Amino acid sequence: MSISIISLIWLTLWINMAQLQQGGPDEKEKTTALKDLLSRIDLDELMKKDEPPLEFPDTLEGFEYAFNEKGQLRHIATGEPFVFNAREDLHRWNQKRYEALGEIITKYVYELLEKDCKLKKVSLPVDATESEPKNFIFMSEDAMTNPDKLMILIHGSGVVRAGQWARRLIINEDLDSGTQIPYIKRAMDEGYGVIVLNPNENYIEVEKTKSQMHLYSDGSDEPAEKRERKDKTFKEAKKRRDFYEKYRNPQKEKEMVPLYIRDNGSPEEHLIYVWDHFITHSAAENTFFVAHSYGGLAFVELMIQREADVKNKVTAVALTDSVHNVWHQEAGKTIREWMREVDKQGLRKKIICKGIAVACYRKHYHRDGKSSIRNCCNWVSSSEPLDTSVESMLPDCPRVSAGTERHELTSWKSLPSIFKFFTEASEAKNSSLKAALTRRSHRIKHEEI
């Protein structure tokens, strides 16, 4: 018997009861009999029989799925892609099954980061005790010592964890589009150190204790009459909650409460903590950020909190469909100018290439013909070709098309453009430094003469 059929039966019974209550004595007697019948039906047991147990395998093999040589998740026996609706009319059960598979995917990606990408796992906070909840990040061996380049990867909000862009891409498409692994491998091939952040791991869940079940304090100093009223109200509320729980949660799941991780209780806190304890102490001359969706908001918050340090340390920032808002986040004028790269004359120009307005990633030209460096660019979901300039209503960092209209694919589709952006940034910065050193050397010689 499906949940929809049960609901229909109940609706019919309640309508009949309402109609009978409007009649005479005979109808009222029938209503009493109908109520007695309903009281004999154990809804809890009925719903449990309807829904299979919420018990799922804890390995990919248990789910009978595996990743093939193309990084696609396929059924071991049939070779078919993952099927969400494994059981018809059981959406809640299917969703729980999908979430259970997602947790296995998360652990699988962690293994790939350590085994395939050779990253090391570092616990946070760095001074955490054995008993307190912890987060972690992944780092390449040279992340702190690489003198040249360091890349920081930040995913968006939701269920994704370190090394992922989008869980549904991993499950429904492939590992390349859904994980950060292509970024990590290319970055390491091109001589970058790498740090992979884990901004959504903000707490651990523990089972709710009896003391935590109370919605109010014991009120021992309150008058007895007032305490009795509160006790009665609490019991009635609990009775109603337990009644509705039979429908919402027929298979009684444990009630959990969060224990937040010290200094890592939100994505913003996590990024600031990693900045203070790792990134600022790295040896890299050039630091680059790739931040997707909510990761862009977290980066703007980092700028607000550590503006001078970020401007001094960061060479370029690539955002992918970022959800930041410099106005709502109350970013100051100097931050907004840094992000949109306004030169001294306030010029903002584009290069016209083959009739298409293409954003000039890094170079921003002054009236004297010299170029300055663009600090930030946001690759957004758009129907336009990759790298086509996309206008913004806000005076924000430059926006260009990621070459896809799908939010979750923006990081994957813009990968080649982002690496080009970073290469040009590094070269421009090095050229500027060499020019500055040459001018200084000439000035010193002139002074000696």
C-alpha positions in Angstrom: 0.0 0.0 0.0 1.5 3.3 -1.1 1.6 6.5 1.0 -0.7 8.2 -1.4 -3.3 5.5 -1.0 -3.1 5.8 2.8 -3.5 9.5 2.6 -6.6 9.1 0.3 -8.2 6.6 2.7 -7.7 9.0 5.6 -9.0 12.0 3.7 -12.2 10.0 2.8 -12.7 8.9 6.4 -12.3 12.4 7.8 -14.8 13.8 5.2 -17.3 11.1 6.1 -16.9 12.0 9.8 -17.4 15.7 9.1 -20.6 15.0 7.1 -22.0 12.6 9.8 -21.4 15.2 12.6 -23.7 17.6 10.8 -26.6 15.1 11.0 -29.0 13.8 13.7 -28.5 11.3 16.6 -28.1 8.3 14.2 -25.3 10.0 12.4 -23.6 10.9 15.6 -23.7 7.3 16.7 -22.1 6.4 13.4 -19.5 9.0 14.0 -18.6 7.5 17.4 -18.3 4.1 15.7 -16.0 5.5 13.0 -13.8 7.2 15.6 -13.5 3.9 17.4 -12.5 2.3 14.2 -9.8 4.9 13.5 -8.4 4.6 17.0 -7.8 0.9 16.4 -5.6 1.6 13.4 -1.9 1.8 14.3 -0.6 4.5 11.9 2.9 4.0 13.0 2.9 0.3 12.1 1.0 0.9 8.9 3.5 3.5 7.6 6.4 1.3 8.6 5.1 -1.5 6.6 4.6 0.8 3.6 8.2 2.2 3.7 11.3 0.0 3.6 13.8 0.3 6.4 16.2 3.3 6.1 19.2 1.0 6.1 21.7 1.4 3.2 25.1 0.0 2.2 28.2 1.8 3.4 30.3 1.1 0.3 30.0 1.6 -3.5 30.1 -2.1 -4.0 27.2 -2.5 -1.6 25.2 -0.2 -3.7 26.4 -2.2 -6.7 27.9 0.8 -8.4 31.5 1.7 -9.4 33.3 4.4 -11.4 34.5 3.2 -14.8 37.7 4.3 -16.6 36.0 7.5 -17.7 35.1 8.4 -14.1 31.4 7.8 -14.6 29.3 6.1 -11.9 27.8 2.9 -13.4 25.8 -0.1 -12.1 28.2 -3.1 -11.8 25.8 -5.5 -13.4 23.9 -3.4 -16.0 26.4 -0.6 -16.8 23.5 1.8 -16.5 23.8 5.3 -14.8 22.6 5.9 -11.3 18.8 5.7 -10.9 17.3 7.9 -8.2 13.8 6.5 -8.2 14.8 3.0 -7.2 11.3 2.5 -5.7 8.2 4.2 -7.1 6.1 6.4 -4.8 8.7 6.3 -2.1 10.4 9.7 -2.6 11.6 10.0 1.0 13.2 6.6 0.9 14.8 7.3 -2.5 16.1 10.6 -1.1 17.6 8.9 2.0 19.2 6.3 -0.3 20.7 9.1 -2.5 22.1 10.9 0.6 23.7 7.6 1.8 25.4 7.2 -1.5 26.5 10.8 -1.4 28.3 10.2 1.9 30.1 7.3 0.3 31.1 9.5 -2.6 32.5 12.1 -0.2 34.8 9.5 1.4 35.7 8.2 -2.1 36.8 11.7 -3.2 38.8 12.1 0.0 40.7 8.9 -0.9 41.4 10.2 -4.4 42.8 13.4 -3.0 45.2 11.5 -0.8 46.1 8.5 -3.1 45.9 9.9 -6.6 46.7 13.6 -6.0 49.2 12.9 -3.2 47.7 15.5 -0.9 48.0 15.3 2.9 45.2 15.8 5.3 45.7 18.4 8.0 43.3 18.7 11.0 41.8 21.9 12.2 42.0 23.6 14.6 45.8 23.1 14.7 45.8 22.9 18.5 42.6 20.8 18.8 42.4 18.4 21.7 41.7 14.7 21.2 38.1 15.0 22.3 36.9 18.2 20.5 35.3 18.1 17.1 37.6 18.8 14.2 37.6 19.9 10.5 40.4 19.3 8.0 41.9 20.6 4.8 44.1 18.9 2.1 47.5 20.3 1.1 50.2 19.4 -1.4 53.6 18.6 0.2 55.0 22.0 -1.1 52.0 24.1 -0.2 53.9 26.0 2.5 57.3 26.0 0.9 56.7 26.6 -2.8 58.4 29.9 -3.5 56.5 30.7 -6.7 52.8 29.8 -6.8 50.0 28.6 -4.5 46.4 27.8 -5.5 43.5 27.8 -3.0 40.3 25.9 -4.0 37.0 26.8 -2.3 33.7 25.0 -3.2 30.2 26.3 -2.7 27.6 25.7 0.0 25.5 22.6 0.6 26.4 18.9 1.0 29.7 19.2 -1.0 32.9 18.7 0.9 36.7 19.1 0.2 37.6 18.2 -3.4 34.0 18.5 -4.8 32.3 21.1 -6.9 28.9 19.4 -7.2 27.8 16.0 -5.8 25.1 15.5 -8.5 27.7 16.0 -11.3 29.9 13.3 -9.7 26.9 10.9 -9.5 25.1 11.7 -12.7 28.0 12.8 -15.0 31.6 12.2 -14.0 34.4 12.8 -11.6 36.1 15.4 -13.9 33.2 17.8 -14.0 32.1 17.3 -10.4 35.4 17.3 -8.5 38.3 19.6 -8.1 40.8 16.9 -9.1 41.4 18.3 -12.7 42.3 21.7 -11.1 44.6 20.0 -8.6 46.4 17.8 -11.1 46.9 20.6 -13.6 48.0 23.0 -10.9 50.6 20.6 -9.6 51.8 19.9 -13.2 52.3 23.6 -13.7 54.3 24.1 -10.5 51.6 25.3 -8.1 51.4 24.4 -4.4 47.7 23.5 -3.6 45.4 23.9 -0.6 41.9 22.4 -0.8 39.5 24.0 1.7 36.6 22.3 3.4 34.3 25.2 4.4 31.0 23.2 4.9 32.4 20.9 7.6 31.3 23.2 10.4 30.0 20.8 13.1 29.6 17.2 14.1 26.2 15.8 15.1 25.6 14.0 18.4 22.4 12.3 19.7 20.2 14.6 21.6 20.2 13.9 25.4 17.1 14.1 27.7 18.4 17.3 29.2 18.5 18.8 25.7 14.9 17.8 25.0 13.4 20.5 27.2 12.4 23.6 25.4 12.7 25.8 28.6 14.6 25.9 31.9 13.2 24.2 34.9 12.0 27.5 36.3 12.6 26.4 39.9 12.2 30.0 41.2 8.9 30.4 39.5 5.5 30.2 41.3 4.0 26.7 41.3 0.9 27.8 39.3 3.1 29.2 36.5 5.2 26.1 36.4 2.2 23.9 36.1 0.8 26.0 33.1 4.2 25.7 31.4 4.4 21.9 32.0 0.9 21.5 30.6 1.7 23.6 27.5 5.0 21.7 27.0 3.2 18.3 27.3 0.5 19.3 24.8 3.0 20.6 22.3 5.0 17.4 22.6 1.9 15.3 22.1 1.0 17.2 18.9 4.6 16.9 17.7 4.7 13.2 18.4 1.4 12.7 16.6 2.5 14.5 13.4 5.9 12.7 13.6 4.1 9.4 12.8 3.3 10.8 9.4 6.6 12.7 8.8 9.0 10.2 10.3 7.3 6.8 10.7 10.7 5.1 11.2 11.8 7.0 14.3 15.2 8.4 13.6 17.5 9.7 16.4 17.2 13.4 17.2 20.6 15.0 16.7 22.2 18.3 17.8 25.2 20.0 16.3 28.5 20.5 18.1 30.3 23.3 16.2 34.0 23.1 15.4 36.1 25.8 17.1 37.0 28.7 14.7 35.4 26.8 11.8 31.7 27.2 12.6 30.9 28.7 9.2 32.5 28.8 5.7 33.6 32.4 6.4 35.2 31.4 9.7 36.9 28.5 8.1 38.5 30.6 5.3 39.7 33.2 7.7 41.2 30.5 10.0 43.1 28.8 7.1 44.3 32.3 5.9 45.6 33.2 9.3 47.3 29.8 10.1 48.4 28.6 6.7 48.1 30.9 3.7 49.8 34.0 5.2 52.7 31.8 6.3 53.3 30.2 2.9 56.4 31.1 0.9 54.7 31.6 -2.4 55.3 34.9 -4.2 51.9 34.5 -6.1 48.8 33.3 -4.4 45.7 32.5 -6.4 42.1 31.7 -5.4 39.4 29.7 -7.3 36.1 30.2 -5.5 32.8 28.7 -6.6 29.3 30.1 -5.7 29.2 30.7 -1.9 33.0 30.4 -1.9 33.1 33.8 -3.6 31.0 35.3 -0.8 33.5 33.8 1.8 36.4 35.3 -0.1 34.8 38.8 -0.1 34.3 38.4 3.7 38.0 37.5 4.0 38.9 40.7 2.1 36.7 42.7 4.5 38.4 41.2 7.5 42.0 41.1 6.1 42.0 43.7 3.3 45.6 44.9 3.5 47.0 41.3 3.9 44.9 40.0 1.0 46.0 42.8 -1.4 49.6 42.2 -0.5 49.5 38.4 -0.8 46.9 37.6 -3.6 47.9 37.9 -7.2 44.5 37.0 -8.8 41.1 35.6 -7.9 38.9 33.5 -10.2 35.3 33.3 -9.2 32.8 30.8 -10.8 29.2 31.9 -10.6 29.9 33.6 -7.3 26.9 34.6 -5.1 28.8 37.4 -3.3 27.3 40.9 -3.1 29.7 43.7 -2.2 26.8 45.9 -1.1 25.0 43.5 1.2 28.3 42.4 2.6 29.2 46.1 3.1 32.5 45.9 1.3 34.4 49.2 1.4 35.2 51.4 -1.6 38.8 50.3 -1.8 37.7 46.6 -1.8 35.2 47.2 -4.6 37.8 49.1 -6.6 40.4 46.3 -6.1 37.8 43.7 -7.3 36.8 45.6 -10.4 40.3 46.9 -11.1 39.7 50.6 -11.7 42.9 52.4 -12.7 43.8 55.9 -11.6 41.7 57.4 -14.4 38.7 55.1 -13.7 39.0 53.5 -17.2 37.3 50.2 -17.9 37.9 48.9 -21.4 37.3 45.7 -23.5 39.2 44.3 -26.3 37.1 43.7 -29.4 38.1 40.4 -31.0 36.4 39.0 -34.2 33.3 41.1 -33.5 32.8 39.6 -30.0 33.3 41.7 -26.9 35.9 39.5 -25.0 37.0 40.5 -21.6 40.7 41.3 -21.3 41.5 39.0 -18.3 44.5 40.6 -16.8 45.6 43.6 -18.8 43.9 46.9 -18.2 45.3 49.8 -20.3 46.1 53.2 -19.1 46.1 56.3 -21.2 49.8 56.3 -21.5 49.7 52.8 -23.1 51.0 51.0 -20.0 49.1 48.1 -18.6 47.9 47.4 -15.1 46.9 44.1 -13.6 43.3 42.9 -13.2 42.8 41.3 -9.8 39.5 39.4 -10.1 37.2 37.9 -12.7 33.9 36.0 -12.3 33.0 33.3 -14.8 29.2 33.2 -14.7 26.5 30.9 -16.1 25.5 32.2 -19.5 24.4 31.1 -22.9 27.2 33.2 -24.5 30.5 31.5 -25.6 33.2 31.0 -23.1 35.0 34.2 -22.0 32.4 36.6 -23.6 32.0 39.7 -21.5 28.8 39.7 -19.5 27.4 43.0 -18.2 26.6 43.5 -14.6 24.1 45.7 -12.9 26.6 46.3 -10.0 30.1 47.9 -10.1 31.6 44.6 -9.3 34.5 42.5 -10.6 34.4 41.8 -14.4 32.1 39.0 -15.4 32.6 36.7 -18.4 30.7 33.7 -19.6 31.7 30.3 -18.3 30.3 28.8 -21.5 27.4 27.0 -19.8 24.0 27.9 -18.4 24.3 25.4 -15.6 25.6 26.8 -12.3 27.2 23.7 -11.1 29.3 23.3 -14.3 30.9 26.8 -14.3 34.1 25.7 -12.6 34.7 22.8 -14.9 33.9 24.6 -18.1 36.0 27.7 -17.3 39.1 25.7 -16.2 41.3 26.4 -19.2 40.5 30.1 -19.1 41.2 30.3 -15.4 44.6 28.8 -15.8 45.4 31.2 -18.6 44.2 34.1 -16.4 46.5 33.0 -13.6 49.5 32.6 -16.0 49.0 36.1 -17.4 48.7 37.4 -13.9 51.9 35.8 -12.7 53.8 37.0 -15.8 52.5 40.6 -15.5 53.4 40.7 -11.9 56.9 39.4 -12.5 57.4 41.9 -15.4 56.2 44.8 -13.1 58.6 43.7 -10.4 61.5 43.4 -12.8 60.7 46.9 -14.2 60.6 48.3 -10.7 63.9 46.7 -9.8 65.5 48.1 -13.0 64.2 51.6 -12.3 65.5 51.4 -8.7 68.9 50.2 -10.0 69.2 53.1 -12.5 68.2 55.5 -9.8 70.9 54.3 -7.4 73.5 54.5 -10.1 72.4 58.0 -11.0 72.6 59.1 -7.4 76.2 57.6 -7.2 77.3 59.6 -10.2 
